[in-house]
């Protein structure tokens, strides 16, 4: 798998951890990739950024500034770029299927 940027992860540990910090830490991250290119780029984003992105897709509001830049290209492909600079490109058919999934709540796991 491609290395993912964890710099924006919000790590949490138990209130019962010791002063030395001996504890399991957990961070909620959303991983995004193109299923036709599983070894390709992977975007790691926060749940909050994911929800913002889904809102943009749901309303087709691609011009509003947010953590993702969504670009529709002349060949009808679509690229998404996260604020870390990682970019993934989808065919028109792949993006259309994703948009439909967003609108029918396929991605409301968070």
N, C-alpha and C positions, 0 to 999 in steps of 0.2 A: 504494500500500500504506500502511496505517496506520503511523505512527511506532512503533517498538518501543523498549523500555527496555533499554539495553545496560549499565546500571549494575552488574549482577551478572556480566557477562562476565569470564571469566578469560583475559586476553590473554597470548599467548606469542610470543617472538621467538627467532630463531636465536642460539645461543651464539657465533656468529661475527659478530654485529652489532658495529658500531663503538661507541666510547665515547659518541659523539653520539647513539646510538640509531637510526642510519640503517638501517632494516630493515623488512621486511614483518612486520606482526603478524597473528596469526590467533587467533580465539576460536571455540570450538564453542558454538553456540546452537541450540536447538530452537525452531521457530516453529509455533504452533498457531493455527488459524482454523476457521471454519465454511465448508465448501466451498460452501454455498448463499448465503453472504454474503462473497465474497472481498474486498470493500472495507470490511468491518466490522472489529471489533476483532481484533488479533493479539497473542497472548501470546508473548513471547520468554523462554525459560527455559534454565537450564543443563542439560546432560545428566544430572547427578546428580539435579536436581529432577524431570526427566522420568522417570527410572527409579523414583523414589519414587512419583510419580503413577501410573505403570503398575502398580506393586505394589499401590497402594490399589484401583485398578480391578479388577485380577486377582482380588483376595480380597474384593471388595465391602466393604472396610474404609473407609467414608466418614466415620467418626467420629474417626479418629486425626488428631491435629494434624500438619500437614505444610505444604509450600509452596503446596499447592492446597487450596481449600475447595470441596467438591462438594456442591451443594444439589439435592435432589429436590423439585420443587414440586408443589403440589396438582393442577395440570393435567398432571402426568407429565413435563413438560419438566425438563431438568437444566441447571444453570448451573455453570460452573467459574470460580473466581476465583483468580488468582495473587497472590502476596504483594505484588506491585507495585500491586494494585488493579484490574488489567484483568480484565474478566469477559466470558465468552462463554456464550450460551444455546443449547441444542440441543433439538430435539423429542425425544419419547420414542423414536421410530423411529431417529433419528440416533444417539442415545446407545446404544441397544441394539445397533446395528450396530458402534459403536466398541467396546463391551464385548466383543462376540464376537470382533472383530479382535484385541483385546488378549489374550484367552484362547487364541487360536490363533496367537499370536506374529507377527501382521502388523506390529507396531511394535517389533520387537527390532533395529532397525538400529543401535543404539548398544550 
